[in-house]
Every structure is written in structure tokens, then in C-alpha cells.
Amino acid sequence: MKFNFEQVRERIKSINWESTGKDKPSYSILVTEFIRRGNLFLDFNSKDDNRRAVFNAAEIINFNIPFHVKEECSGLVNGNVDWVTEYLCTFYLEWAYVVDKQVPIALQFHDLYDPIIKLFERGGRISYHHNELVCGEQAWPRNLGAISRELPSQDIRNEVLDALDAESKEL
């Protein structure tokens, strides 16, 4: 079964990497939600609070991704992106493979990487700078364990994010 993997592969291939949007309010929501989901996943797998935003969930759960799948994943990501983006897209593809294998933890956290991929789809980009994760004019501490898991889940549907971005244009 490769249903999820195929969808994710098409999603990555359809991102216009040349299109980068100026800083939008939705970007902050998407990065924060990505960090929140990552902390919940890492809490489930480890109590270590020394955390990074760029992590390979498949590796954390000790899932052995077959070499041919790793090759396919790394070949799908556009070579014109920075290492942070390339790694996150590759980890997202590998996680989709794990979801397709019906691994219980992967099924529970199937949407782990969705917020950051949605950020890329909407023209947002992230990077590391001076030990911070940066997106537009916002920055988050590199040690993301400091970010509360108590934050409520953010609604990241496109219509909600579009309305938030449109509202900021009106101000």
C-alpha cells in the first residue's frame, strides 16, 4: 500500500519553489503548529527537551526506510532549495512511507509534517540563523522543547489561513 506516499510525493512535486511570498500572518501559525505537533510526537517518544525543528520522525521511531525509498525521496526534492527545506521534505516523504506501512505511532501522528509543507506550498520558507528557526520576520528558539505543548491546536485549513492573510492586508 503506497496511497499516502503517492499523495505526498505529488504534493511535494507540485510546490512552486520559485514562488516565495512576503511574510504573512499565516506563516507564523503554520510554523508554530508544526513545532507544537513535533513536541507532542517527541513527548510520546522521548522526554528529552533538547529538540530541533528539523527531525526525522522515521529515524526517531527506529523505522528502517528501504534504500530504494530513501533514494526516491531524496530525488524528488528540488535541488534549488536550502538544506532545511530539503531535509523536511525528505523526512515528510519518508514519514508517509511509514504511515502506509500502518505503523501505529505513524498513524497517530500522520499529519506531523503537514503544517510545514503547507507553509512551503503557500510560499513561506524557513531557515536557521543564530540558533533560531526563522520564517519571515518571526523567529523561534532553536531548542523547541521550550515551546509549550499546551498551545491549542491551530486550524490550518487554507480558507482560515487565507482569511487571516487577507485581514492583515486590510490593516
N, C-alpha and C positions, 0 to 999 in steps of 0.2 A: 504494500500500500504506500503510494507516494503522493497522495492527494494534497496534503498540506505543503509538502516540499515543492510540488509543482506550482502551486499558487504563490508561494513565497518567491520562488525563482522568477516567475513572471512579474511579480511586484517589484523586485529589485531591478530587473531588466527595463522596466517602464519608467524608472526615475530619470528625470532630465537633470543630469549632473551639471549642465551648463547654466541652468536656471537657479539663481540664488536670490532669495528675497531679502529686502531690507528687514531689519529687526521688527518683529511683530509680537504682540502680546501672547499669541498662541504658542510661540516658541518656548517661552518660559513655562507655560502649562505642560507642554509635551516633555521637556527635559525633566521637570520636577516629577511628573508622573512616571517617567522611565526610572528615575532614581528611587522613587517610592516602591515600585514593583520589584526593582532589583534588591532593595533592602529586605523586602518580605521574603523573596526567594532565598537570599543569603541567610536570613534568620532561620529559615527552615532547614538549611544545610550546614550552617556554621554559626557559632556565636562570636566569631572574630569581628570586631568593629573596625579593623583596618581594611577598608574597602575601596575599590576603584570602580568607576562607572563602566569601564571597558573590561568586561569579563566574559569568559566563555562558559556558559551555563552547562554545556555538554561535558566539558572537561571537569567542572566542579562536581558533577554527579558521577564522574568516572565512567562516562559512556564512551566506548571506543568507536569513533566515527571511522568507517572504512576508508582506506586511502583514496579509492576512486571517487568517493563522495567529497572528500576534502579537496581533491583536485578540481572537481566540478564547481564547488563553492568558490574557491579562490579564483577560478577562471571567469566567473560571472560578474565580478565586481570591476567596474571601470577603473583602469589604471591611472586615470587623471584625478583621483580623489586622494585625500591625505590618509595617513595610516589609521587614524582614529575611525574614520568613516569606513575604510576598507575592513578593518577588524570587526566592527559592529555588524556590518552587512554579512560578513562571512559567518560570524557567530550566530546571527539570526537564521541563516540558511541551515547551518548545522543543527540548530535547535528545532527547526521544522522537521528535519530528518528524524530526530529523537521523538518528536510528537507523533510522527507517522508510525513509529515502532511501538506506540501505545505504552510508553514508559509512564507509570503513574505520576511521578513528580512533573514530568513534561506536560502531561495532560492537565494537571492542576495549574501550571504556570505557562500555558500555551501561548498567552499573549504578552509574555515578558518583554519582548523587544518591540512590540507594536508602536509605542509612543515615539521611540527614537526614529523608527523607519518612517512614520508619519511626518516627523519633523523634516526628514530628508525630502520626502515627497512634496512638502509644502515650500521647499526652497531654503529651509534652515540648515545651518551647518554648525558643528561643534568642533572644538579643539581643546588641547591642554595648553595652558600658558601660566607660568609662575605657580605651578602646583594647584591650578584651578581648572575646572571644566568650564569653558567659555562658550556662550552662544549669544551672538549679537552683543548687546551691552550688559548682559547678565553674566554672573559667574557664580559657581558653586564650589565649595571646598573640595579638594581632591579626595580627602577622606570622607566618603559619602556616608559612613556609618554615623556621622554626626547629624544627619538629616532624619527627622522624626518619622517613624513608621506609623505614627498616629495620625498623619495627614489623611484627610478623607480622599477617597478615590476621585480623580478628576474625570469629567465627562469629556472624552476626546473625539467625539463624533465630529465629522467635518462641518456640519451645519452649526454646531456650537462654536467651534473654533473660528469659522468664517464670520459669525456674528460678533465675536469678541474682537477680531481684527477690524471689521467694518466700524464698530463702535469707536475704536481708537482713532480711526481716520477722521471721524466727525468732530473730535475734540480739538 
